């Protein structure tokens, strides 16, 4: 499973990178499963999640919730909630 994980806004600043390539399987293969995997295996992501709080996600450029399945070769984007005016 090769997944591109992208980070935006303040999450990108805190991570210090805008993307990661992930070749490791994780379970469940959902947004929640990926977030949990990254929190355990990437201390910077775990710290960022704690500082920012709620993080939104998109899978293949479609907004996703925690239960959204992540297919092989997907692009998953994480970003903090945004407000507009």
C-alpha positions as CSV (number, residue, x, y, z in Angstrom):
1,X,0.0,0.0,0.0
2,X,1.6,3.2,-1.1
3,X,-0.1,6.3,0.2
4,X,0.8,10.0,-0.2
5,X,0.0,11.9,3.0
6,X,-0.1,15.7,2.6
7,X,-0.1,18.4,5.3
8,X,-1.5,21.9,4.9
9,X,-1.6,25.2,6.8
10,X,-0.3,25.2,10.4
11,X,-0.1,21.4,10.4
12,X,2.4,21.7,7.5
13,X,4.4,24.3,9.5
14,X,4.5,22.2,12.6
15,X,5.4,19.0,10.7
16,X,8.2,20.8,8.8
17,X,7.3,18.9,5.6
18,X,4.3,19.1,3.2
19,X,4.1,15.4,2.5
20,X,5.1,11.9,3.4
21,X,5.1,8.7,1.4
22,X,3.8,5.7,3.4
23,X,4.5,2.2,2.3
24,X,3.5,0.5,5.5
25,X,0.1,-1.2,6.0
26,X,-2.1,0.0,8.9
27,X,-5.4,-1.2,10.2
28,X,-8.1,-0.3,10.0
29,X,-7.6,1.2,6.5
30,X,-9.6,4.3,7.3
31,X,-8.8,7.9,8.1
32,X,-9.0,7.2,11.8
33,X,-6.6,4.2,11.3
34,X,-4.1,6.3,9.4
35,X,-4.2,9.1,12.0
36,X,-3.7,6.6,14.8
37,X,-0.8,4.9,12.9
38,X,0.9,8.3,12.3
39,X,0.4,9.4,15.9
40,X,2.3,6.3,17.1
41,X,5.0,6.2,14.4
42,X,5.6,9.9,13.8
43,X,6.1,11.9,17.1
44,X,5.8,15.2,15.2
45,X,2.4,14.3,13.8
46,X,1.2,13.2,17.3
47,X,2.4,16.4,18.9
48,X,0.8,18.5,16.1
49,X,-2.5,16.7,16.5
50,X,-2.4,17.4,20.3
51,X,-1.6,21.1,19.7
52,X,-4.1,21.7,16.9
53,X,-6.9,19.5,18.1
54,X,-9.4,18.5,15.5
55,X,-7.9,17.8,12.1
56,X,-9.8,17.5,8.9
57,X,-9.0,15.0,6.2
58,X,-9.6,14.5,2.5
59,X,-9.1,11.3,0.6
60,X,-8.3,11.7,-3.1
61,X,-9.4,15.4,-2.8
62,X,-12.9,14.5,-1.4
63,X,-13.7,15.5,2.2
64,X,-13.5,12.5,4.4
65,X,-14.7,11.6,7.9
66,X,-13.0,9.2,10.4
67,X,-14.6,6.1,8.9
68,X,-13.7,6.9,5.2
69,X,-11.8,3.9,3.7
70,X,-8.4,4.6,2.2
71,X,-7.7,2.7,-1.0
72,X,-4.2,1.7,-2.2
73,X,-2.3,4.5,-4.0
74,X,-4.5,7.1,-2.4
75,X,-3.6,10.7,-1.5
76,X,-4.7,11.7,2.0
77,X,-4.6,15.3,3.0
78,X,-4.7,16.5,6.6
79,X,-5.4,20.1,7.6
80,X,-6.7,22.1,10.6
81,X,-10.2,23.5,10.5
82,X,-10.4,26.7,8.5
83,X,-12.7,29.7,8.7
84,X,-13.5,32.1,6.0
85,X,-15.1,35.5,5.7
